[in-house]
Amino acid sequence: MDKVIRILVANRPRVMRELLLATLADRPDIEIVGEVSNEAEIPASVKRTAPDLLLISLDELGQRPKICDTVLRAHPDIRIVAVATEHNRSVCYWASLQLDIHCSDIEPSQEGILGVMRNIAGAGGVA
């Protein structure tokens, strides 16, 4: 990776958040800029920490989490990865220049999330 990727972790439940933090903490190309336990705090935390990537929970399959619209409209350069652990699914969300929100399924693994990070580090547009 060409740059340090700044990540805000806002997954529920707490154990999932802690597993993600532990997995990412030892990587020299990643900076964890914060941890959020309450979804209502995400917009303010994103504004304050300016992450490149936001990790959230995917609660309902087939539905974009509402927080994606809020965050991507205010911060269109961020990427959001939503993880549904009980369904073994991960989705990346991003905004285009016209502020349309797009999504792409990604491999539900550490490698899938790292692939999104590599795109960010290489200044790629899509997941």
C-alpha positions in Angstrom: 0.0 0.0 0.0 1.2 3.5 -0.8 -0.2 5.3 2.2 -1.6 4.8 5.7 -5.3 4.1 5.6 -7.3 5.8 8.3 -10.1 3.6 9.6 -13.1 4.3 11.9 -14.6 1.1 13.3 -18.3 1.3 14.1 -19.4 -2.3 14.1 -21.9 -3.9 16.4 -21.8 -6.0 18.5 -18.9 -5.0 20.6 -17.1 -8.4 20.2 -17.1 -7.9 16.4 -15.7 -4.4 16.8 -13.0 -5.7 19.1 -12.1 -8.5 16.6 -11.8 -6.0 13.8 -9.7 -3.7 15.9 -7.4 -6.6 17.0 -7.0 -7.8 13.4 -6.1 -4.4 12.0 -4.1 -2.9 14.9 -0.8 -4.6 14.1 -0.7 -3.5 10.4 1.8 -0.6 9.8 -0.3 0.6 6.8 -3.4 1.1 8.9 -4.3 3.8 11.5 -7.4 3.2 13.6 -8.7 6.8 14.1 -11.6 5.8 16.3 -14.1 3.4 17.6 -17.9 4.1 17.7 -20.4 1.9 19.7 -23.5 4.0 18.9 -24.6 4.5 15.3 -25.9 7.9 16.2 -22.3 9.0 16.9 -21.0 8.0 13.5 -21.6 11.2 11.5 -19.8 13.4 14.2 -17.0 10.8 14.5 -16.5 10.8 10.7 -16.4 14.6 10.7 -13.9 14.7 13.6 -11.6 11.9 12.5 -11.7 12.2 8.6 -11.2 8.4 8.0 -10.6 6.9 4.6 -12.7 3.9 5.5 -15.6 3.3 7.8 -16.4 -0.2 9.0 -20.0 -0.7 10.0 -22.5 -3.6 10.6 -24.8 -4.8 7.8 -28.0 -5.6 9.7 -30.4 -6.3 6.8 -29.2 -8.1 3.7 -30.3 -6.4 0.5 -30.8 -3.0 2.2 -28.2 -0.3 2.3 -27.7 0.9 5.9 -29.3 4.3 6.3 -26.0 5.7 7.8 -24.4 5.2 4.4 -26.6 7.9 2.8 -25.9 10.3 5.7 -22.1 9.8 5.7 -21.6 9.6 1.9 -23.6 12.7 1.1 -21.5 14.7 3.6 -18.2 12.9 2.9 -18.2 11.5 -0.7 -14.5 10.5 -0.6 -15.0 7.9 2.1 -15.5 4.2 1.5 -17.8 2.3 3.8 -17.5 -1.5 4.3 -20.6 -3.1 5.9 -20.1 -6.5 7.4 -22.9 -9.0 8.1 -21.1 -11.7 10.2 -24.1 -13.9 10.7 -24.7 -14.1 7.0 -21.0 -14.1 5.9 -21.4 -11.1 3.6 -19.6 -7.8 3.2 -20.5 -4.9 1.0 -18.5 -1.8 0.0 -20.4 1.5 -0.5 -19.1 4.7 -2.2 -20.4 7.9 -3.8 -19.7 9.0 -7.4 -19.0 12.6 -8.4 -22.7 13.1 -8.8 -23.2 11.8 -5.2 -25.0 8.7 -6.4 -24.3 5.9 -4.0 -23.0 2.6 -5.4 -22.2 -0.8 -3.9 -20.3 -3.9 -4.6 -20.2 -7.2 -2.7 -16.7 -8.0 -1.5 -15.2 -11.2 -0.2 -16.4 -11.5 3.4 -12.9 -11.9 4.8 -9.9 -10.0 6.0 -8.6 -10.3 2.4 -11.8 -8.7 1.0 -11.6 -5.7 3.4 -7.8 -5.4 2.6 -8.7 -5.4 -1.1 -10.8 -2.3 -0.5 -8.0 -0.7 1.4 -5.6 -1.4 -1.4 -7.9 0.4 -3.8 -8.0 3.4 -1.4 -4.2 3.4 -1.0 -3.8 3.3 -4.8 -6.3 6.1 -5.1 -8.7 3.8 -6.9 -12.3 4.8 -7.2 -14.3 1.7 -6.7 -14.1 -1.2 -4.4 
